[in-house]
Amino acid sequence: MSTDPRQRGIGATWFMPANSTEPLLIDLPGANLDFAVVNRECLSGLDESWNVPGTYVLMDPVDAEGCAGVYVGKAPGGLITRVRQHVRVREDWRRALLIRRPYQGFNSAEVGWLEGRLYDVLNSAGRISLGNGNRPSDETLPQWQRQQLEAIVGPVLGVLRVLGLDPDTPDQQGASFISQPVEKARYDGSVTDLMQAGLIKSGSVLHPTTPSYEASAVVEADGTLVVRGDRHNTLSSAGRAVTGHSVNGWEFWGLLSGSGELLSMTALRKSLERPASPPQAVPPPSDATRDSGASPVKPPEGPPPVRGTVDVFALLQASLLSVGDVLNARYKGVEYRATVRGNGYLSLQGKDYPSPTAAAVAITGSNVNGWRFWRVATGETLGSLRGRLPKP
């Protein structure tokens, strides 16, 4: 396969701004798409031709770890009008990506469907934190319209990459992304293995790989799936709820990749199919040890088996946090407090969570960057605190 992006990508025409008050305009004539990238303070630089139905992405600054918060929205009444409303009600975003179709335009159902599709793929991205309170969706479109809109997702993700964001999903980041070794050669048909390896997470949204079906399945924290309000223990059971007959759930369901394509769960599971590591031989005791009668030297102990994320534990070791410190967060007008434990876990409302993000998701119920969500007593975010750790 060619590695030349000019043979795999989509050609675009860029109109560079003459100064920082003007928008960056991008035309993709082959895809019938126009993009505008505009700074928060410079919406007046857009002409009224952009006040048409479309979809938009609000982008926070990228932090030191390459992570960024985004908000995906739809504007059936006009892009400029809708984004201007966000200037008043949303504080963190600095740039907006506006998406329109120049010739036939979008209708309200199409922008709603595209909003939901972009949400689903960005929700799976490792370095994107979504600011949407609930998952948007519009599943009223016929199959031919959905297939047309599917072709838009890839170019949007490509523009986000050019703008410095990283929408790559775990399947694109290779085996090195898998969070822990999985010593299995066979799998029992659940999604738990994929969740433990970091390939999917609670809140991930699955879609049928067959275009004739329009449905979605939301992955729950316990590995079950919710389809149209009903909970299912397996992928096949969830698939049967959609089709009305037996299906192979691993082939029926797919997860949106950062490439814009729908990756079947079978293909995702193959990331885990690695041979188990051979057992390590234990060297026999030396002659000196046998003759002296001394006890064999014990190998150094590994890290404690139950410990929070390495970063939180590192903050404790670096004295940037102390055991018992209280972290604060505000969500929908309610104040929340979590206590730092000695093993790096965060204690919230009587339950311990292994990472800041896990504790934040327990509050919001949706994907959120816990390093931006929690603050220490000085008002500094945990992510800012982490940035002060010495580089290895």
C-alpha positions, 0 to 999 in steps of 0.5 A: 500500500502506498505511504504517499498521503497524496494518493490516499487523502483528499485534495483541498484548497486552502485560503490563507488569512492575511491577518489573525482576524480573518478566518482560514477557509478550506475547500474540498470540491471533491467532497462538496465540503467547505470548512472555516476555522475562526478564532473566538474573537473574530467571528465578525470576519465571516461573511453571511454566506456562512450563516447556513445550516451546518455542523461545528466543532469548538476547540479548546487549546491543546495541553502539554500532553497533546489533549484537548477539549472539544464540543460538537454541535449542530446549527440548523438555524445558521452556523454564525448565529449558533457559534455566537451564542457559544461565545456567551455561554462557553468559556474554554474554547478558542477556535471553531471549525465550521462545516457546510455543504456549498451546493445542495446544503444541509437540512436539519436532520443531516446536521443532527446525524453528522453531529452524532457521528462526529461525537461517537468517533471523538468519544473514542479518541484517546486525546480528546475530551468531549464537552457535550453533556449528552450524546446527540443523535438523529437516526431518522435519515434513510440509508442513502443519505446516511451513506453520503454523510459517512464520507464527510467524517474522514475529511473533518477528522483530517482537518482536526489533525491539521489544526493540531488535535489528535482524533486517533482512536486506540486501534490506530495507535498500535499494540503499544497503546494496549494498557496492560498485557492480555495473556489469553489465546481465546476469548469468551465473547464479552467486551470486557477484554477490550475494555481492560485493554483500553480499546473501548471504554464505558460510553463508547457507541457501537454501530451496525456494520451493515448500512441497512440497519440504523441503530446504536449500542452504548457500552456500559461500565460492566461490559453490557450494552444498551440498545433502545433502552434495553440492556444486553449481556453480549454483542450477539444479543444486542444484534438480535434486538436490532435484526430480529434474528440471530447474528454474529455480534462481533461482525454485526457491531463496529466502532468508529475509528479515527480514520472515519471508518467503521471497524468491526468488533472482530477486527478490534479484538484481533489487537488482543490476539497475541501469544502468551509470554513464556514462563520465565525460568527460575535459576537454580541456587548457586553452589555458594548458596547451597554450601553456606546454607543461606537463604536464596536472594529474593527478587525485588518486589514489583509495584503494589498490585492495587494502585492508582494511575502512575501519574497520580502516584508520581504526584504524591512521590514528587510532593506535588500532592499529599495523601488526604488532599481534597480535589474540587470540581463543579458540574452543572452547578453542583460542587464535588470533592474527591480525596487523594488516597495513598495508593493514588486512587481518588475517593469520591462519595464512598467509592475509590476510583483508579484515575481522575478520569474514572472519578470524573466520569462517575459524576458526568456519565460521559467522556471527560478529561479528569485531568482538566475536571479536577482542581486542587485547593489553589484552583490549579488543574491536576493536568497543570500540576502533572506538567510540573513533574520532571521529565524522565 
